[in-house]
């Protein structure tokens, strides 16, 4: 019974890690798209960036 619970726990952990990694990929893609849009849509005057760093 304990072995069955350990296997179930392992499956849940692996499923959770896979879900978290998938979410991180989507967040990374979203940030990259926002950065590219900001790079393309720079203000025409002054040649500055749309963000202030």
C-alpha positions in Angstrom: 0.0 0.0 0.0 2.8 2.4 0.8 4.6 1.6 -2.5 1.3 2.4 -4.4 1.1 5.8 -2.6 4.7 6.6 -3.3 4.2 5.8 -7.0 1.1 7.9 -7.1 3.0 10.8 -5.4 5.8 10.5 -7.9 3.3 10.6 -10.8 1.7 13.7 -9.3 5.0 15.4 -8.9 6.1 14.7 -12.4 2.8 15.9 -13.8 3.1 19.1 -11.8 6.6 19.7 -13.0 5.6 19.1 -16.6 2.7 21.6 -16.2 5.0 24.2 -14.5 7.6 23.8 -17.3 4.9 24.3 -19.9 3.7 27.4 -18.2 7.2 28.8 -18.1 7.7 28.2 -21.8 4.5 30.2 -22.5 5.6 33.0 -20.2 9.0 33.1 -22.0 7.4 33.2 -25.4 5.0 36.1 -24.3 8.0 38.1 -22.9 9.9 37.6 -26.1 7.0 38.7 -28.3 6.5 41.8 -26.1 10.2 42.6 -26.4 10.1 42.2 -30.2 7.0 44.4 -30.5 8.7 47.1 -28.4 11.9 46.8 -30.5 9.9 47.2 -33.8 7.6 50.0 -32.5 10.3 52.3 -31.3 9.4 56.0 -31.2 10.5 57.7 -34.5 12.0 60.8 -32.8 15.2 60.5 -30.8 15.9 56.8 -31.5 15.2 55.9 -27.9 13.6 52.7 -26.6 10.0 52.4 -25.5 11.1 51.3 -22.0 13.2 53.3 -19.5 16.2 51.5 -18.1 
